[in-house]
Structures are given as C-alpha cells and as structure tokens.
Amino acid sequence: MRTSFALSVASLCGATVAQNNTILSIKSGISDVDIRRLPQMLRSAGETPDQKIVSFLNTAEVTTLVYVHTQLVRTSASSIDSDTLCSFVTEASRKLSLQSRCAADALGEAFEESGDDLHLNDPDAVYQKHLEWMKMDQVWQLALPHVTRKIKVAVIDSGIDWTDPDLAPLKGTVTKKSGGYNEGGWNFKTNSSTLTFKNTHGTSVSKLLAAKSNNSIGVAGIAPNVTLVPLQIFAEDS
C-alpha cells in the first residue's frame, strides 16, 4: 500500500524525492492537515509527541503540493528516516482520528523542478513534470493558431470554486430546456445552479484539466483555453 501510493503520487505530480524521503497525505474529513501541525494537535488531545520528531519537523524541508493534496518531506537515515516518520504519522492519525497515507518514495529520485522549456510563470507548475513528459510546450505551440473559447468541457464531479483565479476565466454556461441559460454549471443534488465545493475534488480535477496558465498563480492546466461547465453530482460531504 505504501509503495503503490508513492508511485502513483510521484507519477501524477512529477515532484519526487531522494531515497528515504517521504510522500504523505493527511486528512481530517475532506480537509488537508499539514504534518507540521501534528505535534500541537497531539498536545491538545492530551498526548505527548516524540520530541525527536518534533525537533525534526521544526526544521524539516516540507513541500506542499496543494493540487494533489500531498506533502513531500525530505528525510534521511542521518536524521529521521521514512519508516520512522511514517510510523509517527500512522500513530498520530490513529490517536487523532485522521486519515493518512505515508510512504518512502519508491522512485528514489532527487527533488526536481521542471525546467524552463514550458515557458510558464505559474509558481506551482515547476512540480508538474507530467507536462514536460507529454511535451506540452510543443503541443501548446502547435495548438496556438487554433485556440478557441467555444470548446466546453463538462466536469461531472463535486462543485468547483469559481473564486479560484486559476478557474474564474473559464466559467461556462448551461442552456436550459425552458430557454435561457445558467452561468457556472448545475448542481444535480439540489437541482439548482448553486454549486458547493467543500469537497474539493471537483476543483482539483478542474485545475489539472484546465487551470489558466501564465497568470502567475497556482498551476497550469492541460487545456487552459477551454470553457468549463461543472455538473455537480456529489453532495458537499461526499
């Protein structure tokens, strides 16, 4: 389980870590929990965290990949190794009723950032190495003469957050049978145009698909010039 989690996340986000470094995800319900918060959360629950782990987390290099709900922690045999950190995460999660996954990086590569070949100024795009693997810089250049905002893509998931600056320019409309249209999609759970996005899955999927690129914010989507039409089929707490 630990190995498969590490492989899947490393492949998705393209940011991998050196041998013995650690990939993890901690959640409370649908909210992400930063690993550096665990010691204080344990104290608040009347538990005493391992002081060696506390000291390590105070200075550890932690990279948070918001769009895949994952953190990368630089660990090593000379400080805190991956097994020790994962044991701490697992035990803390049990005591705090959290959900977590934690594993040593199975690929064993160094922390990497994407090069400049993509010509993107989105700060988190440096971790989207799959864009380089797919040679998206070439794809985007070839597609540039044919870019159109008339292409609509339906995202059948939870609702999405239109206040996110990576998604706001992509807001589409849904035509009603009775005539007219609704802006921003449709919520089939409430039979209304009001989307809910406490469950962030739909927002994350939409950003991977179409986040507006070169806006100096967040990430870059595969198809940043389409129009999004979210069709919400999941309740807020699903």
Buried (B, 14 or more C-beta within 10 A) or exposed (E): EBEEBBBBBBBBBBBBBBBBBBBBBBBBEBEBBEBBBBBEBBEEEEBEBBEEBBEBBEEBEBBBBBBBBBBBBBBEEEBBBBBBBBBBBBBBBEBBEBEBBBBBBBEBBEBBEBEEEBEBEBEBBBBBBBBBEEEBBEEBEEEEEEEEEEEEBEBEBBBBBBEBEBBEBBBBBBEEEEEEEBEBBBBEBBEEBBBBBBBBBBBBBBBBBBBBBEBEBBBBBBBBBBBBBBBBBBBBEE
